[in-house]
Amino acid sequence: MVPFTTASFPDMASAPAQQPTLTVEQTRVVLSEVIQAFSVPENAARMDEARESACNDMGKMLQLVLPVATQIQQEVIKAYGFNNEGEGVLKFARLVKMYETQDPEIAAMSAKLKSLLLPPLSTPPIGGAIPAS
């Protein structure tokens, strides 16, 4: 009998790597590590610098803060099989989103992560009109 190898099936050798599958418990651990990574002094300083440069401008936040945040997340999630490119962060985010509805702890940690990434939104006054004098 010939042993099975990917060379026997060339299409399989070039198939893209499978997305890592994490359980709810594993996702909690990874998400916790990602959140902790943002409090490491070096990473916190990088995020603060990017936020200051962005001046609460959403367009600049996307240009300056998001890439730094993505790099910080990549450093953590690559140890769990996610690729070290933006695609890995997106796949991890989809996994977290899937578990948010099933697990309140993941939902809470996801909200905390979002608060680390996005500036607080200011709410316009109710009615939006300028009061008459």
DSSP file (Angstrom, degrees, kcal/mol; ACC not computed):
  #  RESIDUE AA STRUCTURE BP1 BP2  ACC     N-H-->O    O-->H-N    N-H-->O    O-->H-N    TCO  KAPPA ALPHA  PHI   PSI    X-CA   Y-CA   Z-CA
    1    1 A M              0   0    0      0, 0.0     0, 0.0     0, 0.0     0, 0.0   0.000 360.0 360.0 360.0 136.2    0.0    0.0    0.0
    2    2 A V        -     0   0    0      1,-0.1     3,-0.0     3,-0.0     2,-0.0  -0.705 360.0-117.6 -85.5 130.5    1.3    3.5   -0.9
    3    3 A P        -     0   0    0      0, 0.0     2,-0.3     0, 0.0    -1,-0.1  -0.368  31.9-106.9 -67.3 148.2    1.3    6.0    2.0
    4    4 A F        +     0   0    0      3,-0.0     2,-0.3    -2,-0.0     3,-0.0  -0.587  47.9 163.4 -75.9 130.4   -0.9    9.0    1.6
    5    5 A T    >   -     0   0    0     -2,-0.3     3,-1.1    -3,-0.0     4,-0.5  -0.952  50.8-115.6-139.1 161.8    0.9   12.3    0.9
    6    6 A T  G >  S+     0   0    0     -2,-0.3     3,-0.9     1,-0.2     7,-0.5   0.751 114.1  69.1 -69.2 -20.6   -0.2   15.6   -0.4
    7    7 A A  G 3  S+     0   0    0      1,-0.2    -1,-0.2     5,-0.1     4,-0.1   0.797  90.2  62.6 -65.1 -26.2    2.1   14.9   -3.4
    8    8 A S  G <  S+     0   0    0     -3,-1.1    -1,-0.2     1,-0.3    -2,-0.2   0.769 113.7  34.4 -66.7 -25.3   -0.4   12.2   -4.4
    9    9 A F  S X> S-     0   0    0     -3,-0.9     3,-1.5    -4,-0.5     4,-1.1  -0.791  72.2-172.6-131.3  87.2   -3.0   14.9   -4.8
   10   10 A P  H 3> S+     0   0    0      0, 0.0     4,-1.1     0, 0.0     5,-0.1   0.792  82.9  61.8 -55.7 -31.5   -1.3   18.1   -6.1
   11   11 A D  H 34 S+     0   0    0      1,-0.2     4,-0.3     2,-0.2     3,-0.2   0.863 102.5  51.8 -63.3 -33.7   -4.5   20.2   -5.7
   12   12 A M  H X4 S+     0   0    0     -3,-1.5     3,-1.0    -6,-0.2    -1,-0.2   0.849 101.5  60.2 -71.3 -33.3   -4.4   19.6   -2.0
   13   13 A A  H 3< S+     0   0    0     -4,-1.1    -1,-0.2    -7,-0.5    -2,-0.2   0.831 110.7  41.1 -64.3 -31.1   -0.8   20.7   -1.7
   14   14 A S  T 3< S+     0   0    0     -4,-1.1    -1,-0.3    -3,-0.2    -2,-0.2   0.395  87.2 121.7 -97.9   3.6   -1.7   24.1   -3.0
   15   15 A A  S <  S-     0   0    0     -3,-1.0     3,-0.1    -4,-0.3    -3,-0.0  -0.376  72.6-101.5 -65.1 143.7   -5.0   24.4   -1.0
   16   16 A P        -     0   0    0      0, 0.0    -1,-0.1     0, 0.0     3,-0.1  -0.286  45.6 -90.3 -64.8 152.2   -5.1   27.4    1.3
   17   17 A A        -     0   0    0      1,-0.1     2,-0.1    -3,-0.1    -3,-0.0  -0.336  47.2-108.2 -62.4 142.3   -4.5   26.8    5.0
   18   18 A Q        -     0   0    0      1,-0.1    -1,-0.1    -3,-0.1     3,-0.1  -0.456  34.8-104.1 -73.0 142.7   -7.6   26.1    7.0
   19   19 A Q        -     0   0    0     -2,-0.1    -1,-0.1     1,-0.1    63,-0.1  -0.450  44.1-103.3 -64.4 135.2   -8.9   28.7    9.4
   20   20 A P        -     0   0    0      0, 0.0     2,-0.6     0, 0.0    -1,-0.1  -0.319  31.3-143.9 -59.8 142.6   -8.0   27.9   13.0
   21   21 A T        -     0   0    0     -3,-0.1     2,-0.4    74,-0.0    -3,-0.0  -0.953  19.4-174.4-112.1 120.9  -11.0   26.6   14.9
   22   22 A L        -     0   0    0     -2,-0.6     2,-0.1     4,-0.0    58,-0.0  -0.885  20.1-128.2-114.1 145.2  -11.2   27.6   18.6
   23   23 A T     >  -     0   0    0     -2,-0.4     4,-2.5     1,-0.1     5,-0.2  -0.290  36.8 -99.3 -76.5 172.9  -13.6   26.5   21.2
   24   24 A V  H  > S+     0   0    0      2,-0.2     4,-2.2     1,-0.2     5,-0.1   0.926 126.3  49.6 -58.5 -45.1  -15.5   29.0   23.3
   25   25 A E  H  > S+     0   0    0      1,-0.2     4,-1.9     2,-0.2    -1,-0.2   0.917 111.6  47.4 -63.1 -44.3  -13.0   28.5   26.1
   26   26 A Q  H  > S+     0   0    0      1,-0.2     4,-2.6     2,-0.2     5,-0.2   0.886 109.8  53.5 -64.5 -38.5  -10.0   28.9   23.8
   27   27 A T  H  X S+     0   0    0     -4,-2.5     4,-2.8     1,-0.2     5,-0.2   0.896 106.4  53.0 -64.0 -39.4  -11.6   32.1   22.3
   28   28 A R  H  X S+     0   0    0     -4,-2.2     4,-2.4     2,-0.2    -1,-0.2   0.933 110.6  47.7 -58.2 -46.1  -12.0   33.5   25.8
   29   29 A V  H  X S+     0   0    0     -4,-1.9     4,-2.3     2,-0.2    -2,-0.2   0.938 114.5  44.6 -62.1 -48.7   -8.3   32.9   26.5
   30   30 A V  H  X S+     0   0    0     -4,-2.6     4,-2.5     1,-0.2    -1,-0.2   0.919 113.7  50.2 -64.3 -43.9   -7.1   34.4   23.2
   31   31 A L  H  X S+     0   0    0     -4,-2.8     4,-2.4     1,-0.2    -1,-0.2   0.895 110.1  50.8 -61.6 -40.6   -9.4   37.4   23.6
   32   32 A S  H  X S+     0   0    0     -4,-2.4     4,-2.4    -5,-0.2    -1,-0.2   0.908 110.5  49.2 -62.3 -42.5   -8.2   38.0   27.1
   33   33 A E  H  X S+     0   0    0     -4,-2.3     4,-2.0     2,-0.2    -2,-0.2   0.880 109.6  52.0 -65.4 -38.0   -4.5   37.9   25.9
   34   34 A V  H  X S+     0   0    0     -4,-2.5     4,-1.0     2,-0.2    -2,-0.2   0.939 110.8  47.4 -62.7 -46.8   -5.3   40.3   23.1
   35   35 A I  H >< S+     0   0    0     -4,-2.4     3,-0.8     1,-0.2     4,-0.5   0.919 111.8  50.5 -61.2 -43.7   -6.9   42.8   25.6
   36   36 A Q  H >X S+     0   0    0     -4,-2.4     3,-1.4     1,-0.2     4,-0.5   0.853 101.2  63.4 -62.7 -34.1   -3.9   42.4   27.9
   37   37 A A  H >< S+     0   0    0     -4,-2.0     3,-0.8     1,-0.3    -1,-0.2   0.815  96.0  58.9 -61.3 -30.2   -1.5   43.1   25.0
   38   38 A F  T << S+     0   0    0     -4,-1.0    -1,-0.3    -3,-0.8    -2,-0.2   0.701 102.5  53.5 -72.9 -17.9   -3.0   46.6   24.7
   39   39 A S  T <4 S+     0   0    0     -3,-1.4    -1,-0.2    -4,-0.5    -2,-0.2   0.507  76.8 113.7 -95.4  -4.1   -2.0   47.3   28.3
   40   40 A V  S <X S-     0   0    0     -3,-0.8     4,-3.0    -4,-0.5     3,-0.5  -0.517  78.8-122.2 -61.8 129.7    1.7   46.3   27.8
   41   41 A P  H  > S+     0   0    0      0, 0.0     4,-2.4     0, 0.0     5,-0.2   0.842 109.1  49.7 -48.2 -44.4    3.5   49.7   28.2
   42   42 A E  H  > S+     0   0    0      1,-0.2     4,-1.9     2,-0.2     5,-0.1   0.925 115.4  43.2 -62.1 -44.1    5.1   49.6   24.8
   43   43 A N  H  > S+     0   0    0     -3,-0.5     4,-2.6    -6,-0.2    -1,-0.2   0.897 112.3  52.8 -69.5 -40.3    1.8   48.9   23.0
   44   44 A A  H  X S+     0   0    0     -4,-3.0     4,-2.6     1,-0.2    -1,-0.2   0.904 109.9  49.5 -60.9 -40.8   -0.1   51.4   25.2
   45   45 A A  H  X S+     0   0    0     -4,-2.4     4,-2.5    -5,-0.3    -1,-0.2   0.900 110.3  50.3 -65.2 -40.9    2.4   54.1   24.2
   46   46 A R  H  X S+     0   0    0     -4,-1.9     4,-2.2     2,-0.2    -2,-0.2   0.921 113.0  46.1 -62.4 -43.9    2.1   53.1   20.5
   47   47 A M  H  X S+     0   0    0     -4,-2.6     4,-2.8     2,-0.2    -2,-0.2   0.915 112.2  50.6 -65.8 -42.6   -1.7   53.4   20.7
   48   48 A D  H  X S+     0   0    0     -4,-2.6     4,-2.7     1,-0.2     5,-0.2   0.920 111.0  49.0 -61.0 -43.7   -1.6   56.7   22.6
   49   49 A E  H  X S+     0   0    0     -4,-2.5     4,-2.1     1,-0.2    -1,-0.2   0.920 112.5  47.3 -62.3 -44.0    0.8   58.2   20.0
   50   50 A A  H  X S+     0   0    0     -4,-2.2     4,-1.6     2,-0.2    -2,-0.2   0.910 112.8  49.3 -64.4 -42.3   -1.5   57.0   17.1
   51   51 A R  H  X>S+     0   0    0     -4,-2.8     4,-1.3     2,-0.2     5,-0.7   0.919 110.6  50.0 -63.4 -43.6   -4.6   58.4   18.9
   52   52 A E  H  <5S+     0   0    0     -4,-2.7     3,-0.4     1,-0.2    -1,-0.2   0.901 111.0  49.5 -61.8 -40.3   -3.0   61.7   19.5
   53   53 A S  H  <5S+     0   0    0     -4,-2.1    -1,-0.2     1,-0.2    -2,-0.2   0.820 108.9  53.4 -66.7 -30.6   -1.9   62.0   15.9
   54   54 A A  H ><5S-     0   0    0     -4,-1.6     3,-2.1    -5,-0.2     6,-0.3   0.718  90.1-153.2 -78.9 -21.5   -5.4   61.1   14.8
   55   55 A C  T 3<5 -     0   0    0     -4,-1.3    -3,-0.1    -3,-0.4     3,-0.1   0.836  64.7 -63.9  52.4  38.6   -7.0   64.0   16.9
   56   56 A N  T 3 <S+     0   0    0     -5,-0.7     2,-0.6     1,-0.2    -1,-0.3   0.653  97.6 142.7  61.1  16.6  -10.3   62.1   17.2
   57   57 A D    <>  -     0   0    0     -3,-2.1     4,-2.5     1,-0.2    -1,-0.2  -0.807  48.0-146.0 -87.5 120.3  -10.8   62.3   13.4
   58   58 A M  H  > S+     0   0    0     -2,-0.6     4,-2.0     1,-0.2     5,-0.2   0.863  97.0  52.1 -59.6 -39.0  -12.4   59.1   12.3
   59   59 A G  H  > S+     0   0    0      1,-0.2     4,-1.5     2,-0.2    -1,-0.2   0.920 112.9  44.4 -62.4 -43.4  -10.6   59.1    9.0
   60   60 A K  H  >>S+     0   0    0     -6,-0.3     4,-3.1     2,-0.2     5,-0.6   0.826 107.7  59.6 -70.6 -31.0   -7.3   59.5   10.7
   61   61 A M  I  X>S+     0   0    0     -4,-2.5     5,-2.2    -7,-0.2     4,-1.4   0.928 106.6  47.4 -60.2 -43.5   -8.2   56.9   13.3
   62   62 A L  I  <5S+     0   0    0     -4,-2.0    -1,-0.2     1,-0.2    -2,-0.2   0.871 117.4  42.9 -65.4 -36.0   -8.6   54.4   10.4
   63   63 A Q  I  <5S+     0   0    0     -4,-1.5    -2,-0.2    -5,-0.2    -1,-0.2   0.854 131.1  18.9 -77.9 -36.1   -5.3   55.4    8.9
   64   64 A L  I  X5S+     0   0    0     -4,-3.1     4,-0.8    -5,-0.1    -3,-0.2   0.845 127.8  36.8-107.1 -44.0   -3.2   55.7   12.1
   65   65 A V  I  X<S+     0   0    0     -4,-1.4     4,-2.7    -5,-0.6     5,-0.2   0.913 109.2  58.2 -83.1 -44.4   -4.8   53.8   15.0
   66   66 A L  H  ><S+     0   0    0     -5,-2.2     4,-2.6     1,-0.2     5,-0.2   0.894 104.6  50.6 -57.5 -44.2   -6.3   50.8   13.2
   67   67 A P  H  > S+     0   0    0      0, 0.0     4,-2.1     0, 0.0    -1,-0.2   0.900 112.5  47.3 -62.1 -37.9   -2.9   49.6   11.7
   68   68 A V  H  X S+     0   0    0     -4,-0.8     4,-2.2     2,-0.2    -2,-0.2   0.932 113.2  48.4 -66.1 -45.0   -1.2   49.8   15.2
   69   69 A A  H  X S+     0   0    0     -4,-2.7     4,-2.3     1,-0.2    -1,-0.2   0.888 110.4  52.1 -61.9 -39.8   -4.2   47.9   16.8
   70   70 A T  H  X S+     0   0    0     -4,-2.6     4,-2.6    -5,-0.2    -1,-0.2   0.911 108.6  50.3 -63.5 -43.0   -4.0   45.3   14.1
   71   71 A Q  H  X S+     0   0    0     -4,-2.1     4,-1.9     2,-0.2    -2,-0.2   0.908 109.7  50.6 -61.9 -42.3   -0.3   44.7   14.6
   72   72 A I  H  X S+     0   0    0     -4,-2.2     4,-0.9     1,-0.2    -1,-0.2   0.925 113.0  45.7 -62.3 -45.0   -0.8   44.3   18.4
   73   73 A Q  H >X S+     0   0    0     -4,-2.3     4,-2.7     1,-0.2     3,-0.6   0.902 108.8  56.3 -65.1 -40.6   -3.6   41.7   17.8
   74   74 A Q  H 3X S+     0   0    0     -4,-2.6     4,-2.0     1,-0.2    -1,-0.2   0.885  99.9  59.1 -59.4 -39.6   -1.5   39.9   15.2
   75   75 A E  H 3< S+     0   0    0     -4,-1.9     4,-0.3     1,-0.2    -1,-0.2   0.852 114.1  37.6 -59.0 -34.3    1.3   39.4   17.7
   76   76 A V  H X< S+     0   0    0     -4,-0.9     3,-1.1    -3,-0.6    -2,-0.2   0.936 117.1  46.4 -82.1 -50.6   -1.1   37.5   20.0
   77   77 A I  H ><>S+     0   0    0     -4,-2.7     3,-1.8     1,-0.3     5,-1.6   0.706  95.0  73.4 -74.3 -19.2   -3.2   35.5   17.6
   78   78 A K  G ><5S+     0   0    0     -4,-2.0     3,-1.4     1,-0.3    -1,-0.3   0.822  89.6  62.6 -63.4 -27.0   -0.4   34.2   15.4
   79   79 A A  G < 5S+     0   0    0     -3,-1.1    -1,-0.3    -4,-0.3    -2,-0.2   0.646 101.3  53.7 -69.2 -13.3    0.5   31.8   18.3
   80   80 A Y  G < 5S-     0   0    0     -3,-1.8    -1,-0.3    -4,-0.2    -2,-0.2   0.156 129.3 -90.3-108.9  16.6   -3.0   30.3   17.8
   81   81 A G  T < 5S+     0   0    0     -3,-1.4     2,-0.3     1,-0.3    -3,-0.2   0.443  82.4 133.3  95.5  -0.6   -2.7   29.5   14.1
   82   82 A F      < -     0   0    0     -5,-1.6    -1,-0.3   -63,-0.1    -2,-0.1  -0.628  63.5-104.0 -81.9 143.8   -4.1   32.7   12.6
   83   83 A N        -     0   0    0     -2,-0.3     2,-0.5     1,-0.1     5,-0.1  -0.248  25.7-116.5 -68.0 159.4   -1.9   34.2    9.8
   84   84 A N  S    S+     0   0    0      4,-0.1     2,-0.3    -6,-0.1    -1,-0.1  -0.149  86.7  83.4 -92.2  40.3    0.2   37.2   10.6
   85   85 A E  S >> S-     0   0    0     -2,-0.5     3,-1.2   -11,-0.1     4,-1.0  -0.782 100.4 -88.3-129.2 174.7   -1.5   39.5    8.2
   86   86 A G  H 3> S+     0   0    0      1,-0.3     4,-2.1    -2,-0.3     5,-0.2   0.799 122.0  67.2 -56.0 -29.6   -4.7   41.5    8.4
   87   87 A E  H 3> S+     0   0    0      1,-0.2     4,-2.4     2,-0.2    -1,-0.3   0.870  95.6  55.1 -60.8 -37.6   -6.7   38.5    7.2
   88   88 A G  H <> S+     0   0    0     -3,-1.2     4,-2.3     1,-0.2    -1,-0.2   0.899 107.2  49.3 -63.0 -41.1   -5.9   36.7   10.5
   89   89 A V  H  X S+     0   0    0     -4,-1.0     4,-2.6     2,-0.2    -1,-0.2   0.898 111.0  50.4 -65.2 -40.5   -7.3   39.5   12.6
   90   90 A L  H  X S+     0   0    0     -4,-2.1     4,-2.2     2,-0.2    -2,-0.2   0.911 110.6  48.7 -64.3 -41.6  -10.4   39.6   10.4
   91   91 A K  H  X S+     0   0    0     -4,-2.4     4,-2.0     2,-0.2    -2,-0.2   0.903 112.1  48.9 -65.1 -40.3  -10.9   35.8   10.8
   92   92 A F  H  X S+     0   0    0     -4,-2.3     4,-2.6     1,-0.2    -2,-0.2   0.914 109.8  52.2 -64.3 -41.7  -10.4   36.1   14.6
   93   93 A A  H  X S+     0   0    0     -4,-2.6     4,-2.5     1,-0.2    -2,-0.2   0.890 109.0  50.1 -61.5 -39.5  -12.9   38.9   14.7
   94   94 A R  H  X S+     0   0    0     -4,-2.2     4,-2.1     2,-0.2    -1,-0.2   0.898 110.3  50.3 -64.8 -39.9  -15.5   36.8   12.9
   95   95 A L  H  X S+     0   0    0     -4,-2.0     4,-1.8     2,-0.2    -2,-0.2   0.926 111.6  47.4 -63.2 -45.4  -14.9   34.0   15.3
   96   96 A V  H  X S+     0   0    0     -4,-2.6     4,-1.6     1,-0.2    -2,-0.2   0.924 110.5  52.6 -61.3 -44.9  -15.4   36.3   18.3
   97   97 A K  H  X S+     0   0    0     -4,-2.5     4,-0.7     1,-0.2    -1,-0.2   0.887 107.3  52.8 -58.5 -40.4  -18.5   37.7   16.7
   98   98 A M  H  < S+     0   0    0     -4,-2.1     3,-0.4     1,-0.2     4,-0.3   0.900 113.4  42.6 -62.9 -41.1  -19.9   34.2   16.3
   99   99 A Y  H >X S+     0   0    0     -4,-1.8     4,-2.1     1,-0.2     3,-0.8   0.662  93.9  82.3 -82.2 -16.2  -19.4   33.4   19.9
  100  100 A E  H 3< S+     0   0    0     -4,-1.6     7,-0.3     1,-0.3    -1,-0.2   0.880  92.9  48.1 -55.3 -39.8  -20.6   36.8   21.2
  101  101 A T  T 3< S+     0   0    0     -4,-0.7    -1,-0.3    -3,-0.4    -2,-0.2   0.728 116.7  43.1 -75.0 -20.7  -24.2   35.6   21.0
  102  102 A Q  T <4 S+     0   0    0     -3,-0.8    -2,-0.2    -4,-0.3    -1,-0.2   0.709 116.2  42.5 -95.6 -23.6  -23.5   32.3   22.8
  103  103 A D     X  -     0   0    0     -4,-2.1     4,-2.2     1,-0.1    -1,-0.2  -0.949  56.9-161.1-135.6 113.7  -21.2   33.5   25.6
  104  104 A P  H  > S+     0   0    0      0, 0.0     4,-2.3     0, 0.0     5,-0.2   0.820  95.2  56.8 -63.3 -30.7  -21.8   36.6   27.7
  105  105 A E  H  > S+     0   0    0      2,-0.2     4,-2.4     1,-0.2     5,-0.2   0.917 108.8  45.6 -67.5 -41.9  -18.1   36.7   28.8
  106  106 A I  H  > S+     0   0    0      2,-0.2     4,-2.7    -7,-0.2     5,-0.2   0.905 111.6  53.1 -65.5 -40.6  -16.9   36.8   25.2
  107  107 A A  H  X S+     0   0    0     -4,-2.2     4,-2.0    -7,-0.3    -2,-0.2   0.916 111.0  46.5 -59.9 -43.1  -19.5   39.5   24.5
  108  108 A A  H  X S+     0   0    0     -4,-2.3     4,-2.1     2,-0.2    -2,-0.2   0.912 113.9  47.2 -66.8 -43.1  -18.2   41.6   27.4
  109  109 A M  H  X S+     0   0    0     -4,-2.4     4,-2.5     2,-0.2    -2,-0.2   0.878 110.4  53.0 -66.8 -36.2  -14.6   41.1   26.4
  110  110 A S  H  X S+     0   0    0     -4,-2.7     4,-2.5     2,-0.2    -1,-0.2   0.906 108.7  49.6 -64.0 -41.8  -15.4   42.0   22.8
  111  111 A A  H  X S+     0   0    0     -4,-2.0     4,-2.0     2,-0.2    -2,-0.2   0.897 110.5  50.9 -63.4 -40.0  -17.0   45.2   23.9
  112  112 A K  H  X S+     0   0    0     -4,-2.1     4,-1.3     2,-0.2    -2,-0.2   0.919 109.8  49.7 -63.5 -43.3  -14.0   46.0   26.0
  113  113 A L  H  X S+     0   0    0     -4,-2.5     4,-1.3     1,-0.2     3,-0.5   0.923 109.6  51.3 -61.8 -44.2  -11.7   45.4   23.0
  114  114 A K  H  X S+     0   0    0     -4,-2.5     4,-2.7     1,-0.2     3,-0.4   0.887 106.6  54.4 -60.4 -38.3  -13.8   47.6   20.8
  115  115 A S  H  < S+     0   0    0     -4,-2.0    -1,-0.2     1,-0.2    -2,-0.2   0.797 106.4  52.6 -67.7 -26.4  -13.6   50.4   23.4
  116  116 A L  H  < S+     0   0    0     -4,-1.3    -1,-0.2    -3,-0.5    -2,-0.2   0.784 116.5  39.3 -74.6 -27.0   -9.8   50.1   23.3
  117  117 A L  H  < S+     0   0    0     -4,-1.3    -2,-0.2    -3,-0.4    -3,-0.1   0.823 110.9  56.4 -92.8 -35.7   -9.9   50.5   19.5
  118  118 A L  S  < S-     0   0    0     -4,-2.7     3,-0.1    -5,-0.2    -1,-0.0  -0.766  80.6-118.8-106.1 144.4  -12.6   53.2   18.9
  119  119 A P        -     0   0    0      0, 0.0     2,-0.1     0, 0.0    -2,-0.1  -0.404  44.8 -89.7 -71.7 155.2  -12.8   56.7   20.3
  120  120 A P        -     0   0    0      0, 0.0     2,-0.4     0, 0.0    -5,-0.0  -0.451  44.9-126.7 -63.6 137.1  -15.8   57.5   22.5
  121  121 A L        -     0   0    0     -2,-0.1     2,-0.4    -3,-0.1    -3,-0.0  -0.716  14.7-134.8 -88.7 132.3  -18.6   58.8   20.3
  122  122 A S        -     0   0    0     -2,-0.4    -1,-0.0     1,-0.0     0, 0.0  -0.710  17.8-134.2 -86.3 137.3  -20.0   62.1   21.2
  123  123 A T        -     0   0    0     -2,-0.4     3,-0.1     1,-0.0    -1,-0.0  -0.773  17.6-125.1 -93.5 129.0  -23.8   62.2   21.1
  124  124 A P        -     0   0    0      0, 0.0     3,-0.1     0, 0.0    -1,-0.0  -0.358  41.2 -87.5 -68.1 153.5  -25.4   65.2   19.4
  125  125 A P    >   -     0   0    0      0, 0.0     3,-0.8     0, 0.0     2,-0.2  -0.265  51.0 -96.3 -59.9 148.0  -27.9   67.1   21.5
  126  126 A I  T 3  S+     0   0    0      1,-0.2     3,-0.2     2,-0.1    -3,-0.0  -0.453 111.9  18.5 -66.2 133.3  -31.5   65.8   21.3
  127  127 A G  T 3  S-     0   0    0      1,-0.2    -1,-0.2    -2,-0.2     3,-0.1  -0.086  92.7-134.7  94.7 -34.7  -33.5   67.7   18.8
  128  128 A G    <   +     0   0    0     -3,-0.8     2,-0.2     1,-0.2    -1,-0.2   0.447  63.0 124.3  68.2  -1.5  -30.4   69.1   17.1
  129  129 A A        -     0   0    0     -3,-0.2    -1,-0.2     1,-0.0     3,-0.0  -0.617  66.6-116.3 -93.6 152.4  -31.7   72.6   17.0
  130  130 A I        -     0   0    0     -2,-0.2    -1,-0.0    -3,-0.1    -3,-0.0  -0.730  40.6-109.7 -83.0 130.0  -30.1   75.6   18.4
  131  131 A P        -     0   0    0      0, 0.0     2,-0.1     0, 0.0    -1,-0.1  -0.310  32.0-113.8 -63.4 142.3  -32.2   77.1   21.2
  132  132 A A              0   0    0      1,-0.1    -3,-0.0    -3,-0.0     0, 0.0  -0.460 360.0 360.0 -73.5 147.2  -33.9   80.4   20.4
  133  133 A S              0   0    0     -2,-0.1    -1,-0.1     0, 0.0     0, 0.0   0.442 360.0 360.0 -97.5 360.0  -32.8   83.4   22.4
